[in-house]
Amino acid sequence: MQIYLDYSATTPPRLEAIAKVRDILTNQWGNPSSLHTWGQRAATIVETARFQVASLLNAPNADSIIFTSGGTEADNLALLGITRQYSKPQHLIISSVEHSAISETARRLTQNGWEVTTLPVNRQGRVNALDLKEAIRSNTVLVSIIYGQSEVGTVQPIEELAKIAHAQGVLFHTDAVQVAGRLPLDVQRLGVDLLSLSGHKIYGIQGAGALYVRPGVAIGPLLAGGGQEQKLRSGTQGVPAIAGFGVAAELAALEMPTETPRLMGLRDRLFDLMADCPYLIPTGDRLYRLPHHVSFIMIAPSANHQGEKITGKTIVRQLNLAGIGISAGSACHSGQLTPSPILLAMGYSQTEGLAGIRLTLGRETTSEDIEWTAMVLKQILHRLIQPLIMVGR
Ligand SMILES: Cc1ncc(COP(=O)(O)O)c(C=O)c1O
């Protein structure tokens, strides 16, 4: 039995998107910038996808969608595209639970003289609106706050935060990569100026993402070249991946009214099933939470008999042997385990920062998968941790 529970990492491309890609690769492989029939067919495909993605967001017009290679590039384009409008470094605000596509970009900006305020979060990973209000300065040009946190599932009060930024004349960006297709997204109601998306998180194809740019917001390109995507993203568009993204966006909007409550039910069932497991504590906010997201930290003695650390990655490997794919919260750089910056920002210890696990559900997840996973996970935890407790380590 194979159970994939890592839909926040990537989603299996849906059949409709694969069919679209196959047709384009076989029959409609033109360059959308070419003036002839082949090119114009490709251009029509890109514009159809632009309309489909704009519709998912209730964007005021399709031209507010700039296609990128994915969520990372959309995040980079938001921060760098805005900050490059200024001849001198100014101030920007992010949260302490951003994806590295934002936090790393912000860190690099500080090397160029930009000042960055990183807002704290509470134990559940939520930003406090008052903290944002207080952090805004006369030279703040942009606030960027993640909408749905990928590691702990917490959803931020984006509408309220965007209002606070706008009240002081500051632009607002949100990374909605994990939210798209799972919760209704309406950029006009949210009042955001910029919003990042990724195609492969909504059953599209890896290699396409988008940045929504509210009409009237001035941003600059990262790449020099042919001036595609309204001069904001030079380079021949990846038409197959973009088309797959468009199809996935349209179908996500159609399926959300039934799929989101179904996922929430499975999510809550998994939390309930694990509630009597003495080795796990749920992380993130239980109420303001991504519909498909379950996360924990493990409470375990820090080392086994051989002195090896039991971390989230230990559980990932053990579950993988049992045919279940999940992920650990912490990053592993060149073989060295580092505690998750997200869990540390939420007030967890260094050891707890290594003990995060995340199970993210999706279209193919069934209630049987959830029951089975809970049972296997409990057995693994018991087998790994109980002997250590017995010998009093
Ligand atoms: C919140 C968030 N932002 C950005 C990204 C990066 O997206 P991509 O893989 O499309 O570059 C991810 C991917 O995990 C994510 O979860």
The ligand as a MOL file (V3000), in Angstrom:
LIG
                    3D

  0  0  0     0  0            999 V3000
M  V30 BEGIN CTAB
M  V30 COUNTS 16 16 0 0 0
M  V30 BEGIN ATOM
M  V30 1 C 4.4480 28.9280 0.9150 0
M  V30 2 C 5.3330 28.5980 -0.2330 0
M  V30 3 N 5.8530 29.5860 -0.9760 0
M  V30 4 C 6.6410 29.3410 -2.0370 0
M  V30 5 C 6.9580 28.0540 -2.3960 0
M  V30 6 C 7.8380 27.8140 -3.5800 0
M  V30 7 O 7.0740 27.4120 -4.6880 0
M  V30 8 P 7.7580 26.6980 -5.9630 0
M  V30 9 O 8.1230 25.3280 -5.5380 0
M  V30 10 O 6.7070 26.7310 -7.0160 0
M  V30 11 O 8.9440 27.5240 -6.3270 0
M  V30 12 C 6.4530 26.9910 -1.6490 0
M  V30 13 C 6.8360 25.6030 -1.9680 0
M  V30 14 O 6.8600 24.7310 -1.1330 0
M  V30 15 C 5.6070 27.2620 -0.5380 0
M  V30 16 O 5.0870 26.2910 0.2040 0
M  V30 END ATOM
M  V30 BEGIN BOND
M  V30 1 1 1 2
M  V30 2 1 2 3
M  V30 3 2 2 15
M  V30 4 2 3 4
M  V30 5 1 4 5
M  V30 6 1 5 6
M  V30 7 2 5 12
M  V30 8 1 6 7
M  V30 9 1 7 8
M  V30 10 2 8 9
M  V30 11 1 8 10
M  V30 12 1 8 11
M  V30 13 1 12 13
M  V30 14 1 12 15
M  V30 15 2 13 14
M  V30 16 1 15 16
M  V30 END BOND
M  V30 END CTAB
M  END
